[in-house]
Amino acid sequence: MTLDRKFLLCGFAYAVAGMGLGMYMAASHDHSLFVAHAHILLVGFVVSFVYALIHKLWLPRAAGRVAGFQFYLHQLAALAMAVGLVLLYGGKVPEAVIGPLLGLASLGVLIAVLLMAWMVLRSRD
């Protein structure tokens, strides 16, 4: 499976999760997880969708180690961020415990963005 398709499918999975969480919050009238909801949709769905478009339009032949690493780094970091934020804002784990995981997840997302920018900059038009 190509990276553009992998990013697209993962993005749709995050969209379903984020929208499902939003529907749960609306039905329960408990919006305490709105931060997690926003991050799942933005970091998980929107960023994965943008990466899918970049791979399809500008990096169709990017299947090397850097591209694969960037894909898995983004997905792992986005998932860790989503789970960590649900645990934090759901009141299951205190910030002192989950904070370091969220920091690492944020760093992972940032490194994945920098790797994508690097791949785009070094690609041929």
NORNORCOR-V70309 format. One record per residue. N is the residue number from 1. RES is the residue in three letters. PSI is psi in whole degrees, -180 to 180 (* if undefined). OMEGA is omega in whole degrees, 0 to 359 (* if undefined). D_CENTER is the distance of its C-alpha to the mean C-alpha in Angstrom with 2 decimals. Layout:
# NORNORCOR-V70309
n: <N | N>
res: <RES | RES>
psi: <PSI | PSI>
omega: <OMEGA | OMEGA>
d_center: <D_CENTER | D_CENTER>
This chain:
# NORNORCOR-V70309
n: <1 | 2 | 3 | 4 | 5 | 6 | 7 | 8 | 9 | 10 | 11 | 12 | 13 | 14 | 15 | 16 | 17 | 18 | 19 | 20 | 21 | 22 | 23 | 24 | 25 | 26 | 27 | 28 | 29 | 30 | 31 | 32 | 33 | 34 | 35 | 36 | 37 | 38 | 39 | 40 | 41 | 42 | 43 | 44 | 45 | 46 | 47 | 48 | 49 | 50 | 51 | 52 | 53 | 54 | 55 | 56 | 57 | 58 | 59 | 60 | 61 | 62 | 63 | 64 | 65 | 66 | 67 | 68 | 69 | 70 | 71 | 72 | 73 | 74 | 75 | 76 | 77 | 78 | 79 | 80 | 81 | 82 | 83 | 84 | 85 | 86 | 87 | 88 | 89 | 90 | 91 | 92 | 93 | 94 | 95 | 96 | 97 | 98 | 99 | 100 | 101 | 102 | 103 | 104 | 105 | 106 | 107 | 108 | 109 | 110 | 111 | 112 | 113 | 114 | 115 | 116 | 117 | 118 | 119 | 120 | 121 | 122 | 123 | 124 | 125>
res: <MET | THR | LEU | ASP | ARG | LYS | PHE | LEU | LEU | CYS | GLY | PHE | ALA | TYR | ALA | VAL | ALA | GLY | MET | GLY | LEU | GLY | MET | TYR | MET | ALA | ALA | SER | HIS | ASP | HIS | SER | LEU | PHE | VAL | ALA | HIS | ALA | HIS | ILE | LEU | LEU | VAL | GLY | PHE | VAL | VAL | SER | PHE | VAL | TYR | ALA | LEU | ILE | HIS | LYS | LEU | TRP | LEU | PRO | ARG | ALA | ALA | GLY | ARG | VAL | ALA | GLY | PHE | GLN | PHE | TYR | LEU | HIS | GLN | LEU | ALA | ALA | LEU | ALA | MET | ALA | VAL | GLY | LEU | VAL | LEU | LEU | TYR | GLY | GLY | LYS | VAL | PRO | GLU | ALA | VAL | ILE | GLY | PRO | LEU | LEU | GLY | LEU | ALA | SER | LEU | GLY | VAL | LEU | ILE | ALA | VAL | LEU | LEU | MET | ALA | TRP | MET | VAL | LEU | ARG | SER | ARG | ASP>
psi: <138 | 158 | -36 | -41 | -39 | -47 | -41 | -47 | -41 | -40 | -43 | -37 | -43 | -36 | -45 | -45 | -46 | -43 | -36 | -43 | -41 | -41 | -39 | -45 | -41 | -44 | -36 | -11 | 26 | 104 | 25 | -19 | 18 | -31 | -44 | -43 | -48 | -42 | -38 | -45 | -42 | -56 | -41 | -58 | -60 | -48 | -41 | -40 | -43 | -43 | -38 | -44 | -43 | -46 | -41 | -42 | -35 | -19 | 51 | -22 | 8 | 99 | 18 | -172 | -41 | -45 | -44 | -43 | -43 | -42 | -54 | -36 | -48 | -46 | -43 | -45 | -41 | -41 | -45 | -40 | -46 | -49 | -44 | -42 | -37 | -44 | -41 | -56 | -15 | -3 | 19 | -31 | 133 | 155 | -35 | -29 | -46 | -17 | -48 | -38 | -43 | -37 | -45 | -39 | -43 | -42 | -41 | -43 | -43 | -45 | -39 | -39 | -45 | -39 | -40 | -45 | -42 | -43 | -40 | -44 | -34 | -2 | 157 | 142 | *>
omega: <181 | 182 | 179 | 179 | 178 | 179 | 181 | 181 | 176 | 178 | 178 | 177 | 177 | 178 | 179 | 180 | 181 | 179 | 176 | 177 | 178 | 178 | 176 | 181 | 179 | 182 | 183 | 185 | 177 | 184 | 182 | 181 | 184 | 179 | 177 | 179 | 181 | 181 | 177 | 181 | 183 | 183 | 182 | 185 | 188 | 182 | 177 | 179 | 177 | 177 | 177 | 179 | 179 | 179 | 182 | 187 | 187 | 182 | 185 | 182 | 181 | 178 | 182 | 182 | 181 | 180 | 178 | 178 | 180 | 178 | 183 | 178 | 180 | 183 | 179 | 181 | 179 | 179 | 178 | 179 | 181 | 181 | 180 | 180 | 176 | 179 | 181 | 185 | 173 | 177 | 182 | 184 | 179 | 182 | 180 | 181 | 187 | 181 | 179 | 177 | 179 | 176 | 178 | 178 | 178 | 177 | 178 | 178 | 179 | 179 | 178 | 177 | 180 | 177 | 178 | 178 | 179 | 179 | 179 | 181 | 182 | 179 | 178 | 178 | *>
d_center: <19.08 | 17.96 | 14.63 | 14.45 | 15.04 | 12.59 | 9.67 | 11.47 | 12.04 | 8.62 | 7.77 | 11.02 | 10.43 | 7.73 | 10.41 | 13.08 | 11.75 | 11.22 | 14.53 | 16.19 | 15.53 | 16.88 | 19.86 | 20.52 | 20.63 | 22.95 | 25.17 | 25.53 | 25.93 | 23.81 | 21.10 | 20.41 | 16.76 | 16.05 | 13.90 | 11.58 | 11.92 | 11.07 | 7.88 | 6.75 | 8.10 | 7.30 | 3.89 | 3.08 | 6.52 | 8.00 | 6.32 | 6.23 | 9.64 | 10.82 | 10.29 | 12.20 | 14.83 | 15.23 | 15.86 | 18.18 | 20.07 | 20.25 | 19.32 | 20.87 | 22.37 | 19.58 | 19.59 | 20.57 | 19.45 | 17.40 | 15.43 | 14.98 | 14.11 | 11.48 | 9.86 | 10.19 | 9.31 | 5.81 | 5.52 | 7.78 | 6.59 | 3.44 | 6.40 | 8.88 | 7.87 | 8.03 | 11.17 | 12.58 | 12.56 | 14.14 | 16.62 | 17.43 | 17.97 | 19.46 | 22.03 | 21.67 | 21.08 | 22.49 | 20.65 | 22.82 | 21.45 | 17.70 | 17.59 | 17.59 | 14.62 | 12.62 | 14.15 | 13.23 | 9.54 | 9.81 | 11.96 | 9.77 | 7.14 | 10.53 | 12.14 | 9.74 | 10.53 | 14.10 | 14.33 | 13.37 | 15.94 | 18.37 | 18.21 | 18.86 | 21.62 | 23.34 | 23.26 | 26.50 | 27.01>
